[in-house]
Amino acid sequence: MIRTAQPEDLDAIAALHTRARATYYRGRIAEEAYGGAAELARTREGWSLAVARDAADGGVLCAESGGEVTGVAAFRTADGETTLTQLHVDPVHWRRGTGAALHAACVDVWRRAGVRKVRLEVYEHNLRAQAFYAAHGWHPDPVGARTTGSHRILWLTVDTAGDPSGG
């Protein structure tokens, strides 16, 4: 089931986010930068702000199975640009359609809001995520731009005809 995230989900979301990030950051950056107590608190605060955001400015969706948060996605619209800021699935729930369901739910929200193009940044070493996004219609930035030297920019054109992949 995909639903709107609630404040009571924050601990589960932050823990899930930390577990997911560990799969692609481990061995590449210091553990404290993605898994320490201070980072977990910072992560929870960031998710708290996203969950509290006005719906016109974005949203946070949770995938839930058996009362457990198994995935989360967040997006934001600012200055006329919509960005998929986060999409994480708990690693123990990979390959079960959770990410695809979250993605489809985001595309549906964007379509209903009249969003035509969405941006995201993906860690250059997270090849699993890059393959996922490519399979769902995301394309590299036409000029190959990167930010901070470690993230690739991808774009999705939202299909207003109702294609659930967005492209």
GISULTA-V750855 format. One record per run of one state. SS is the DSSP state (hx for helix, st for strand, lp for the rest). FROM is the first residue (numbers start at 1). LEN is the number of residues. Records with the same first field share a line. If there is no record, write none. Layout:
SS: FROM-LEN ; FROM-LEN
This chain:
lp: 1-1 ; 5-2 ; 26-6 ; 36-1 ; 53-2 ; 66-2 ; 79-2 ; 90-1 ; 94-4 ; 114-3 ; 124-3 ; 136-3 ; 141-5 ; 148-3 ; 158-10
st: 2-3 ; 58-8 ; 68-11 ; 81-9 ; 117-7 ; 139-2 ; 146-2 ; 151-7
hx: 7-19 ; 32-4 ; 37-16 ; 55-3 ; 91-3 ; 98-16 ; 127-9
